[in-house]
């Protein structure tokens, strides 16, 4: 039997942005619900407003605290450790859905064992010991400041509100008590606007050219002459910042030289590290445009195999990868175990 007594169905409680936009409309003491799950034997989303400033939202019975600090500011507390199963993970990611045509449509993501904060094109890993996250969200108001010496009223720049969740309405102002504006500035200064993949590509360009030349000569790779640009040849100013770092490789493996395994998209990868086993195999470590890494090998039969590595191995050298995968001690020689 469905538990409906004392509950009111409301689709708005599925998304944080809708809860904040309609915060004042929820009645104190009333319970709201949506989406009954027969396997769970309860509603997936339940919301209760405790008082004028506090709402508890439950996703699969895991609590999300939403507190109204003042007229235009809200604090949200979420423990991501409560959402480690696939079903719960999908719900909390959808719960943090955003509305912004220029950016990815979710505020957080999860891949290869790592939660990530997604601020447009900037993807920031969330440390495993910092999964109890705190979001500060602000409503946009018509706030001004005075400029000197004319004392003219000027609207506060949109970037000072933070990252747009709903353009012109809701903004992520702080993440774990750090201003989003400062987080973005820090990473832009640290990486000078260049993605990690592109920095690896530039750093190892000569090494990569030598390996590609060798692999093509051996017939393992081939030139791809059917490449079409992923973007128009002429870009408008508004599109430049989203496409300025894109590239496409012109050499890809022959299908009949690829052994079964997990392969990257060879159009958008860079060689991150290289090594050999001292006998008959060349080892290559690739990184792609999503910072996923792959360990690949060229064997004595001139075939290529690949396997995808876990997220924490992003910046591991190949020797460190082997030590971790096979739990080798310092006395064991790499590739001779």
N, C-alpha and C positions, 0 to 999 in steps of 0.2 A: 504493500500500500504506500502511495506517495504521501509524504509529510507536507500537507498544504495548509493545515489549520494554523492561523496566525501569521501566515506568510503572504506577501503580495509580490506577484511576478513583475519584474522590471528589467528589460534588456539593457538598460543603461549601466548596470552594475558590472558588466563584463569588462569595461575599459576604465582605466584610471582617469583618463582625460574627461570622460563623461561624468564620472563621479564628482570630480572637482568642479566642472562647469555647472553641475546641478546640486552642489553641496547643500545649499539652503533649502532646496525643495524636498529633501528627504525628511520624514517626520521622526521626531525623537521617540524611541521605544519600539517603533514598528520594524519588523523584519522583512527584508526584500530578498528575493531569490530568482534564479533563472537556470535553465538547462538541467533537467532531471537526468541522472545517470543511473540506469538500472543495475549496472555492475557495482557501482559505488553505493547504491541504495540511498541516495540523498542528492540534493542539489549541488552542482559543481560550484556555483557562486552564491554566496549568502552575504548580505550586508545588514548591519544594524547601526543606527545612530544613537550613541549613548547620551550625548548632550549637544549643545549648540556648536561645540568646537571639536568633537571627536566622533569619528566613524571607524568601525572595525569591519573590514571586508575579509571574507573567508573564501579561499580557493582550495577546494578539497580539504576543508577544515584547517588550513594553514592561515594564520592571521596576518593581515596587512593593516598596519595602523596608519590612519590618515588624520592628522591634527591640523586644524586651522589656527595659525598663529596670529594673524590679523586679517584685515579685510581682503588683502591681495596676496597673502603668502600661506603656503601649506607645507607641512613636513610629513614625509611618508617613510615608514620603517618597514623593510622587507628582509627576511632572513632567507637567502638563496639556498642555504643548506636544506631547507624544507622542500625544495623543488628539484630533487636529483633524479627522480624517475621520469621516463619519457613523457608520460601523460601530464604530470604536474609541470614539467619543464615547458611544454607547449602552452599550457594555460597561462603561466606567469609571463611568458614572452608576449603572448597576445594581449594580456592585461595591460602591458606597457606599450601598446600600439600608439603610433604617432600619425599625424596628418601633415605631411610636408612633401610636396611634389619633387623637391630637389634631392631628398635624402632617403635612405633606407627607412622602411616603415615601422621598425621596432627599435626601442631604446636600448634593449639588451639582447644579447645572443649567446648561444652556447655551442661550442664545437671542440671536439677532441679533448674533453676534460677541463675546459677553461671557460668561465663566464666572461663576457666582454661587454663593455660599455660602448655603444655605437653613437658617435656624434657626427653624423654625416659621413664624410670620407675618412674620418679619424676613428679607428677601432682600438680601444684601450683594454688590455687584459685586466681582469679583476683578480687580485691575489686571493689564494685559497683561504688565507687567514683574515680576509676582509669581505667575506660574503654577507655579513650583516650590513646591508647598505642603507644609507639615509639620503633621500631625495628632498630637495627644497624646490618647490615649484611656485612660480609667481604668475599672477594674472597681469596682463599688460594694461596699464592705465595711461591716461593722457598726462603724464608727468613732464614737467619742464625744468630747465635751469636757466639762470640769467647769465648772459655773456657780458664781459667788460670790454671797452668802457661804455658801450651803447646801452647796456641793460636790456637787451632784447631777449624775448622768450624763445628758447630753442628746445625742440623735442629731444628727449633722451634717446641716444642711438639704440637701435634694436639689439646690437651685439651685447650691450650692457645688461640686458635682461637675461641673457644666456642662450641656450640652444632651444629653437622653436619646437614644441610638441604639437601645437596647433597654431599655425602662422597667424600672427596678429592677435592671439588670445592667451595661450598658455606657453610658459617657457621654463625649462629646467635651469634654475638659477645656481644651485649648488649640488655637488655630488660628494657625499661623505664630508660635508662641511667645507669643501673647497669650491670656490667660485668657478663655474664652468668657463667663464671668459678667461680666467687665469690658466686653467688646464689646457685650453686650446692654444693660448699664447705660448705656454711652456713647450708643448710638443712641436709647434710650428718653429720655435726657435731652436729646439734640440735637433730636429731633423731638417731644418731649413726648408720645410715644405716638400721634401723629396721622400717618397715612400721607401721602405726598407728594401724592397725588391730592386728598385732602380739604383740604389746605392751599391748593392751587391753586384749588379750588372756592370756598373762603371768600374768598380774596383777590380773585378775579375775578367774584364773584357778580353785581355790578351790570352789568358788561360783558356777562356771559353772558345775563342777563335781557334786556338791550336787543337783543342779536343774536337770541335765540330769538323775541322778540316780532316782529322784522322778518321772520325766516324763516317764521314761521307766517302772517303777513299776506300774504307773497308766495306762499303755497301750497307752499313747498318742504318745510316741516316740518308736522307735525300733532300734535295731542294724542293720547296713547295712554291710552284710558280702561279698557283691559283689563289694567292692571298688577295683579299679585298679589304680595303681600309674599314675599320670598325666605326669610323666617324667620317663625315663629309670632309673633303679636302680643304674646304674653306670654313672656318669656324667663326661664329660670332663671339664677341667679347664675353658674353655671359656663359658661353660653353667652354671657354679656354681652361678655366680653373678645374673643370671636371675631367678634362681629356689631355692636359698638357704632359702628363707623365706616362701615357700609354705607349706601348711598343708591341711589335709582333715579330717573333723569330721567323726566319725563312728556311729553317732546316728542321725536319721532323723524322721520326723513325719509320722504316719500312714495316708494314704490318706483319709480314712473314718473318721478321727478325725479333718480334716482341714475344717473350714468354709470358704465360699467365701471371698476373699480379695486379698491383694497384699502381697505375701510371698517372703522372701529372698531365696537364694540358701543355704540351711542348711548345705551343705558340707563345705562351706567356710564362716562361720560367727562366731562371738564371742558375748557373753552376755556383754553388756556395762553397763547396770543398771537394777535394779529390784525393785519392790514395790508391794503393794497390796491395794485394795480398802477398806479394813477394814470389808468386808462382806464375799464374796465368790469367789473372783477373784484374781489370781496372775498376775502381769504385768511384762513383760520382754522387754527390749530394746536391739535390736540386731544391730550390725554394720557388713557390709560385706567388701570384698576386694576392692571395689570401693568407700569406705567411704559413702555408702548409709545406712541410718538407718531405722529401722522398729520398730513400737510399736506393741507388741503382747500380747495377754491375754489368760490365761487358765481359762475357766469358770466352773461353777458348774457341767456342763454335761461332764466334762473331754474332751472338744474340744478346739482347738486352733484357734484363729483368728489373723490376722496381717494387718497392714496398713503401707504404706510407708510414711515417713516423709519428709518434705522439707529440702533442703540442709543446711540452716542456723541452723537447730536443731541438727547438728552433735554431739555436745558436751553438749547438754541439758540433765539435769536429767529428769526423768519421770514427776515429779511434775511440772517442768518448761514447759514441753511439753503440759500438760493439761492446764496450765494457758494461754499459747499462743494460743492453738487451740480453746479454749472456751472463751477467753478474760475475765478471772476471775480477780476480784479485790482481794486485800489483806484480806478483811473481809470474803470472801467465802472460806470455807474449801474444800480442794481438795477431790475429789471423793464423796462429799456430796451435790454438787450443783444440 
